[in-house]
């Protein structure tokens, strides 16, 4: 019996040592933004100063267009998530996209403030910096929350809304990307500090697609590299703590501008029942559900999802 216990103990020790070695081998240090700009800030990218942050932004299409549309990405993403939408939109509209604080090349907010009110404030300051009085706001997930919250708090600055699998209502997800779970666990963050195996990113991205097989290696690499931007991983944890859904949800029925709601039926992060709730509570809204798409339909199937957006902007 004693011999058996010794064998079990030796095996467990080897497992712990092997696990420790593996974790150490998969740790990736933060990278300064200067190491990432060559690949991820190609023209027309530029940086503008907002309250001490160098916000990564793109301003495309005719500056004298009758309509401006501002694209706001979700948690863990960047302005590159809109790459499939920008070319067709910018043929007729001014299109502004930018990296939110805590994400992409913009990086952390200087005061560590990630409340929904602060994110709305950043949107307004982006509009001011680009001399835009009023715009259509289109947002995915957290970006959708920021978009409709801006319409609540600054209704004079928003002409229309496009909500894509938007957050903002309290909810329980059916499936949360593994990277999100790690960033929210104090124990995991301590034990797995700077732990960033590429498979973790790949699994998390595939979790938000309706068809995981359509996730490309380039897409995984983009998410992987931009996650390493200095300060982003620490900021993500604070984002989850501070940007809570619910505080402004009671104001949603007061939004009285045209709203287009797009949703992936296979969204496991924010279930489709919330698409129907937005549609019920927003008087001037249209709902389109894509049967085969997930939480990021604009990224997963840009050609399919941009058509109703252009029709909406034209007044259809």
PyMOL commands that set and color helices and strands:
alter all, ss='L'
color gray80, all
select helices_A, chain A and resi 2-25+33-35+37-40+79-90+116-129+142-153+155-157+178-184+186-191+198-207+212-214+217-227+232-242+249-254+273-281+297-300+302-313
alter helices_A, ss='H'
color red, helices_A
select strands_A, chain A and resi 46-50+53-60+68-72+94-98+135-140+158-164+258-264+285-290
alter strands_A, ss='S'
color yellow, strands_A
deselect
rebuild
show_as cartoon
